Amino acid sequence: MSGSSASLQPPADAVKPVRHPDAPAPGDLLGAHYEHCFGCGPGQPHGLHLEARAGEGVALTAEFTVQPAHQGAPGLAHGGVLATALDETLGSLNWLLRTVAVTGRLETDYVRPVPVGTTLHLAAEVTAVAGRKIYSRAVGRLDGPDGPVAVRADALFVEVKVDHFIDHGRPEEIRAAMSDPDQVRRARAFEVNP
Ligand SMILES: CCCCCCCCCCCCCCCC(=O)SCCNC(=O)CCNC(=O)[C@H](O)C(C)(C)COP(=O)(O)OP(=O)(O)OC[C@H]1O[C@@H](n2cnc3c(N)ncnc32)[C@H](O)[C@@H]1OP(=O)(O)O
């Protein structure tokens, strides 16, 4: 079962997550954090184009429709693509904390196959925070927000400085992200680690 490994159990000194006062209002779309992100970027032709919407507290919902480009077995979503959808959904939670963080660990359960053409309805929440470590979980359902569970994940994200991307990313993409005219994406990339 996802989340069963010791490193996904919050330590005793973990605290409840605190929604940032400037987090998007419940119901608001979060938008993409980067034009070319495979998970959420509008400029990524075969990407997931996942759309996340803020919920109450440090929780959100997201939707992703499985396209023919996302197949593994004929007519079925590739498991890695489903893990990406979970990862992207969980990663989007960090915007509600106004924290930049990257996935350290992601554990997934695949419960039901997900056919091409299906819209996966995802729901995710941060469960605990301990220093730089952010613990979260997500579930993806078929046929609607209350439909049968297809996938589940537990994750540990680790807070990083923007330098993480500048030090490790390719200069051309970093430059492009820095000059992105989209103000929301720039805010998500650069205004969270003052
Ligand atoms: C200029 C342009 C800007 C653009 C701005 C864009 C902003 C928005 C981008 C977001 C993108 C979203 C997209 C979706 C989310 C991804 O997919 S992110 C991409 C996939 N993830 C990665 O590439 C991460 C690669 N790994 C790393 O860089 C490093 O291992 C990490 C995770 C930063 C940790 O390294 P570190 O900073 O040296 O921290 P470290 O001291 O090792 O660990 C800190 C704590 O975390 C624990 N930990 C670390 N890794 C693990 C693990 N794998 N398992 C368990 N515990 C762990 C450690 O045990 C430690 O615990 P404590 O000792 O404090 O109790």
The ligand as an SDF file (V2000), in Angstrom:
LIG
                    3D

 65 67  0  0  0  0  0  0  0  0999 V2000
   14.4200   29.4530  -12.3690 C   0  0  0  0  0  0  0  0  0  0  0  0
   13.1960   28.5700  -12.6220 C   0  0  0  0  0  0  0  0  0  0  0  0
   12.4270   28.2450  -11.3560 C   0  0  0  0  0  0  0  0  0  0  0  0
   11.2170   27.3680  -11.6040 C   0  0  0  0  0  0  0  0  0  0  0  0
   10.4850   27.1090  -10.3160 C   0  0  0  0  0  0  0  0  0  0  0  0
    9.3400   26.1740  -10.5370 C   0  0  0  0  0  0  0  0  0  0  0  0
    8.6240   25.9590   -9.2170 C   0  0  0  0  0  0  0  0  0  0  0  0
    7.7810   24.7550   -9.1710 C   0  0  0  0  0  0  0  0  0  0  0  0
    8.5250   23.5260   -9.5850 C   0  0  0  0  0  0  0  0  0  0  0  0
    7.9080   22.3500   -9.0240 C   0  0  0  0  0  0  0  0  0  0  0  0
    7.9640   21.2020  -10.0700 C   0  0  0  0  0  0  0  0  0  0  0  0
    6.7400   20.4380   -9.8210 C   0  0  0  0  0  0  0  0  0  0  0  0
    6.7730   19.1690  -10.7350 C   0  0  0  0  0  0  0  0  0  0  0  0
    6.1470   18.0900   -9.9340 C   0  0  0  0  0  0  0  0  0  0  0  0
    7.1480   17.6890   -8.8790 C   0  0  0  0  0  0  0  0  0  0  0  0
    8.3860   17.1200   -9.4110 C   0  0  0  0  0  0  0  0  0  0  0  0
    8.3430   16.1860  -10.2580 O   0  0  0  0  0  0  0  0  0  0  0  0
    9.9160   17.6460   -8.9020 S   0  0  0  0  0  0  0  0  0  0  0  0
   11.1020   16.6770   -9.8870 C   0  0  0  0  0  0  0  0  0  0  0  0
   11.4480   15.3550   -9.2960 C   0  0  0  0  0  0  0  0  0  0  0  0
   12.2540   15.5000   -8.1020 N   0  0  0  0  0  0  0  0  0  0  0  0
   13.5680   15.8190   -8.1500 C   0  0  0  0  0  0  0  0  0  0  0  0
   14.1410   16.0310   -9.1910 O   0  0  0  0  0  0  0  0  0  0  0  0
   14.2700   15.9080   -6.8250 C   0  0  0  0  0  0  0  0  0  0  0  0
   15.6840   15.3480   -6.9170 C   0  0  0  0  0  0  0  0  0  0  0  0
   16.2570   15.2390   -5.5880 N   0  0  0  0  0  0  0  0  0  0  0  0
   16.9000   16.2850   -5.0240 C   0  0  0  0  0  0  0  0  0  0  0  0
   17.1310   17.3330   -5.6550 O   0  0  0  0  0  0  0  0  0  0  0  0
   17.3310   16.1390   -3.6030 C   0  0  0  0  0  0  0  0  0  0  0  0
   17.5230   14.7810   -3.2690 O   0  0  0  0  0  0  0  0  0  0  0  0
   16.3050   16.7610   -2.6060 C   0  0  0  0  0  0  0  0  0  0  0  0
   14.9310   16.0670   -2.6950 C   0  0  0  0  0  0  0  0  0  0  0  0
   16.1380   18.2750   -2.8760 C   0  0  0  0  0  0  0  0  0  0  0  0
   16.8040   16.5760   -1.1710 C   0  0  0  0  0  0  0  0  0  0  0  0
   18.1480   16.9790   -1.1070 O   0  0  0  0  0  0  0  0  0  0  0  0
   18.6630   18.0400   -0.0120 P   0  0  0  0  0  0  0  0  0  0  0  0
   18.0820   19.3790   -0.3080 O   0  0  0  0  0  0  0  0  0  0  0  0
   20.1440   17.9160    0.0260 O   0  0  0  0  0  0  0  0  0  0  0  0
   18.0190   17.5790    1.3350 O   0  0  0  0  0  0  0  0  0  0  0  0
   18.4350   16.3900    2.3100 P   0  0  0  0  0  0  0  0  0  0  0  0
   19.1780   17.0190    3.4360 O   0  0  0  0  0  0  0  0  0  0  0  0
   19.0290   15.2310    1.5870 O   0  0  0  0  0  0  0  0  0  0  0  0
   16.9870   15.9360    2.8100 O   0  0  0  0  0  0  0  0  0  0  0  0
   16.1590   16.7910    3.5900 C   0  0  0  0  0  0  0  0  0  0  0  0
   15.2500   15.8600    4.4030 C   0  0  0  0  0  0  0  0  0  0  0  0
   14.4070   15.1650    3.4690 O   0  0  0  0  0  0  0  0  0  0  0  0
   14.5920   13.7410    3.6010 C   0  0  0  0  0  0  0  0  0  0  0  0
   14.5900   13.1570    2.2620 N   0  0  0  0  0  0  0  0  0  0  0  0
   15.1920   13.6230    1.1470 C   0  0  0  0  0  0  0  0  0  0  0  0
   14.9680   12.7910    0.1200 N   0  0  0  0  0  0  0  0  0  0  0  0
   14.1990   11.7810    0.5970 C   0  0  0  0  0  0  0  0  0  0  0  0
   13.6290   10.6080    0.0120 C   0  0  0  0  0  0  0  0  0  0  0  0
   13.8040   10.3240   -1.2700 N   0  0  0  0  0  0  0  0  0  0  0  0
   12.9040    9.7920    0.7980 N   0  0  0  0  0  0  0  0  0  0  0  0
   12.7060   10.0820    2.1020 C   0  0  0  0  0  0  0  0  0  0  0  0
   13.2160   11.1810    2.7210 N   0  0  0  0  0  0  0  0  0  0  0  0
   13.9550   12.0150    1.9640 C   0  0  0  0  0  0  0  0  0  0  0  0
   15.9540   13.5760    4.2370 C   0  0  0  0  0  0  0  0  0  0  0  0
   16.0500   12.3480    4.9370 O   0  0  0  0  0  0  0  0  0  0  0  0
   16.0230   14.7880    5.1620 C   0  0  0  0  0  0  0  0  0  0  0  0
   15.2820   14.4890    6.3430 O   0  0  0  0  0  0  0  0  0  0  0  0
   15.7500   15.0660    7.7720 P   0  0  0  0  0  0  0  0  0  0  0  0
   17.1590   14.6150    7.9560 O   0  0  0  0  0  0  0  0  0  0  0  0
   15.6390   16.5760    7.6800 O   0  0  0  0  0  0  0  0  0  0  0  0
   14.7910   14.4660    8.7500 O   0  0  0  0  0  0  0  0  0  0  0  0
  1  2  1  0
  2  3  1  0
  3  4  1  0
  4  5  1  0
  5  6  1  0
  6  7  1  0
  7  8  1  0
  8  9  1  0
  9 10  1  0
 10 11  1  0
 11 12  1  0
 12 13  1  0
 13 14  1  0
 14 15  1  0
 15 16  1  0
 16 17  2  0
 16 18  1  0
 18 19  1  0
 19 20  1  0
 20 21  1  0
 21 22  1  0
 22 23  2  0
 22 24  1  0
 24 25  1  0
 25 26  1  0
 26 27  1  0
 27 28  2  0
 27 29  1  0
 29 30  1  0
 29 31  1  0
 31 32  1  0
 31 33  1  0
 31 34  1  0
 34 35  1  0
 35 36  1  0
 36 37  2  0
 36 38  1  0
 36 39  1  0
 39 40  1  0
 40 41  2  0
 40 42  1  0
 40 43  1  0
 43 44  1  0
 44 45  1  0
 45 46  1  0
 45 60  1  0
 46 47  1  0
 47 48  1  0
 47 58  1  0
 48 49  1  0
 48 57  1  0
 49 50  2  0
 50 51  1  0
 51 52  1  0
 51 57  2  0
 52 53  1  0
 52 54  2  0
 54 55  1  0
 55 56  2  0
 56 57  1  0
 58 59  1  0
 58 60  1  0
 60 61  1  0
 61 62  1  0
 62 63  2  0
 62 64  1  0
 62 65  1  0
M  END
$$$$
